[in-house]
Amino acid sequence: MTDLTYKPVHHDHKAFLDKARTRKGFTEAYDALALEYQVASQMLKARARAGLTQDVVAERMGTTKSAVSRLESAGKHAPSLATLKRYASAVGCEIQVKFVPHKVA
């Protein structure tokens, strides 16, 4: 049987970004996906708080681990609101969406 114990992998995101920003065009591409990265980050944090593996989340959602992996990968897949609701439920959360007016300069 597969070990489904949650074991977080350390990742120094700041160091990764500092190195990546030295590549031409990275900053523009990264900034263009800011919202997607925020959503992915929230998903990963929620799953970590719940202490769940991708396998467990997939089982709770009625999908595959690879599908959950794609959901958690910013910029590669744009999940529907229905899918995000299923993910949130699987990790013991709810989704809150709000529209914020642009700041007037």
CYANA upper distance limits for C-alpha pairs under 8 A (distance plus 0.5 A):
  4 LEU  CA     52 LEU  CA      8.45
  4 LEU  CA     53 THR  CA      6.77
  4 LEU  CA     55 ASP  CA      7.65
  4 LEU  CA     56 VAL  CA      7.74
  5 THR  CA     52 LEU  CA      7.90
  5 THR  CA     53 THR  CA      7.36
  6 TYR  CA     48 ALA  CA      8.39
  6 TYR  CA     51 GLY  CA      6.13
  6 TYR  CA     52 LEU  CA      5.99
  6 TYR  CA     53 THR  CA      5.68
  7 LYS  CA     53 THR  CA      8.43
  8 PRO  CA     48 ALA  CA      8.02
 12 ASP  CA     16 PHE  CA      6.78
 13 HIS  CA     17 LEU  CA      6.58
 14 LYS  CA     18 ASP  CA      6.56
 15 ALA  CA     19 LYS  CA      6.77
 16 PHE  CA     20 ALA  CA      6.57
 17 LEU  CA     21 ARG  CA      6.33
 18 ASP  CA     22 THR  CA      7.60
 19 LYS  CA     23 ARG  CA      8.31
 20 ALA  CA     26 PHE  CA      7.17
 21 ARG  CA     26 PHE  CA      6.12
 21 ARG  CA     27 THR  CA      6.18
 22 THR  CA     26 PHE  CA      8.08
 25 GLY  CA     29 ALA  CA      6.79
 26 PHE  CA     30 TYR  CA      6.40
 27 THR  CA     31 ASP  CA      6.43
 28 GLU  CA     32 ALA  CA      6.65
 29 ALA  CA     33 LEU  CA      7.19
 30 TYR  CA     34 ALA  CA      6.94
 33 LEU  CA     37 TYR  CA      6.70
 33 LEU  CA     74 ALA  CA      8.12
 33 LEU  CA     75 GLY  CA      6.85
 34 ALA  CA     38 GLN  CA      6.70
 35 LEU  CA     39 VAL  CA      6.77
 36 GLU  CA     40 ALA  CA      6.70
 36 GLU  CA     74 ALA  CA      5.69
 36 GLU  CA     75 GLY  CA      6.50
 36 GLU  CA     78 ALA  CA      8.45
 37 TYR  CA     41 SER  CA      6.47
 37 TYR  CA     74 ALA  CA      5.62
 37 TYR  CA     75 GLY  CA      7.82
 38 GLN  CA     42 GLN  CA      6.71
 39 VAL  CA     43 MET  CA      6.74
 39 VAL  CA     74 ALA  CA      8.13
 40 ALA  CA     44 LEU  CA      6.72
 40 ALA  CA     71 LEU  CA      7.98
 40 ALA  CA     72 GLU  CA      5.59
 40 ALA  CA     73 SER  CA      6.87
 40 ALA  CA     74 ALA  CA      6.03
 41 SER  CA     45 LYS  CA      6.65
 41 SER  CA     72 GLU  CA      8.34
 42 GLN  CA     46 ALA  CA      6.57
 43 MET  CA     47 ARG  CA      6.72
 43 MET  CA     72 GLU  CA      7.09
 43 MET  CA     88 ALA  CA      8.27
 44 LEU  CA     48 ALA  CA      6.60
 44 LEU  CA     72 GLU  CA      7.26
 45 LYS  CA     49 ARG  CA      6.56
 46 ALA  CA     50 ALA  CA      6.72
 46 ALA  CA     88 ALA  CA      8.44
 46 ALA  CA     91 VAL  CA      6.90
 46 ALA  CA     93 CYS  CA      7.90
 47 ARG  CA     51 GLY  CA      6.67
 47 ARG  CA     52 LEU  CA      6.13
 47 ARG  CA     53 THR  CA      7.94
 47 ARG  CA     91 VAL  CA      6.08
 48 ALA  CA     52 LEU  CA      6.83
 50 ALA  CA     91 VAL  CA      6.39
 50 ALA  CA     92 GLY  CA      7.55
 52 LEU  CA     56 VAL  CA      6.61
 52 LEU  CA     57 VAL  CA      7.17
 52 LEU  CA     91 VAL  CA      7.88
 53 THR  CA     57 VAL  CA      6.91
 54 GLN  CA     58 ALA  CA      6.46
 54 GLN  CA     65 LYS  CA      6.03
 54 GLN  CA     68 VAL  CA      6.73
 54 GLN  CA     69 SER  CA      7.54
 55 ASP  CA     59 GLU  CA      6.70
 55 ASP  CA     64 THR  CA      7.78
 55 ASP  CA     65 LYS  CA      5.60
 56 VAL  CA     60 ARG  CA      6.71
 57 VAL  CA     61 MET  CA      6.60
 57 VAL  CA     65 LYS  CA      8.26
 57 VAL  CA     68 VAL  CA      7.84
 57 VAL  CA     87 TYR  CA      7.74
 57 VAL  CA     90 ALA  CA      6.15
 57 VAL  CA     91 VAL  CA      7.25
 58 ALA  CA     62 GLY  CA      6.38
 58 ALA  CA     63 THR  CA      5.40
 58 ALA  CA     64 THR  CA      5.60
 58 ALA  CA     65 LYS  CA      5.78
 58 ALA  CA     67 ALA  CA      8.03
 58 ALA  CA     68 VAL  CA      6.57
 59 GLU  CA     63 THR  CA      6.63
 59 GLU  CA     64 THR  CA      7.57
 60 ARG  CA     90 ALA  CA      5.96
 61 MET  CA     86 ARG  CA      6.54
 61 MET  CA     87 TYR  CA      7.03
 61 MET  CA     90 ALA  CA      6.62
 63 THR  CA     67 ALA  CA      7.11
 63 THR  CA     68 VAL  CA      8.12
 64 THR  CA     68 VAL  CA      7.05
 65 LYS  CA     69 SER  CA      6.66
 66 SER  CA     70 ARG  CA      6.72
 67 ALA  CA     71 LEU  CA      6.80
 68 VAL  CA     72 GLU  CA      6.80
 69 SER  CA     73 SER  CA      6.85
 70 ARG  CA     76 LYS  CA      7.53
 70 ARG  CA     77 HIS  CA      6.89
 71 LEU  CA     77 HIS  CA      6.89
 71 LEU  CA     78 ALA  CA      8.14
 71 LEU  CA     79 PRO  CA      7.02
 73 SER  CA     77 HIS  CA      7.55
 79 PRO  CA     83 THR  CA      6.52
 79 PRO  CA     84 LEU  CA      7.03
 80 SER  CA     84 LEU  CA      6.83
 81 LEU  CA     85 LYS  CA      6.64
 82 ALA  CA     86 ARG  CA      6.86
 83 THR  CA     87 TYR  CA      6.71
 84 LEU  CA     88 ALA  CA      6.53
 84 LEU  CA     95 ILE  CA      8.15
 85 LYS  CA     89 SER  CA      6.62
 85 LYS  CA     94 GLU  CA      7.41
 85 LYS  CA     95 ILE  CA      6.92
 86 ARG  CA     90 ALA  CA      6.64
 87 TYR  CA     91 VAL  CA      6.93
 88 ALA  CA     92 GLY  CA      6.66
 88 ALA  CA     93 CYS  CA      5.24
 88 ALA  CA     94 GLU  CA      5.89
 88 ALA  CA     95 ILE  CA      7.01
 89 SER  CA     93 CYS  CA      5.86
 89 SER  CA     94 GLU  CA      6.77
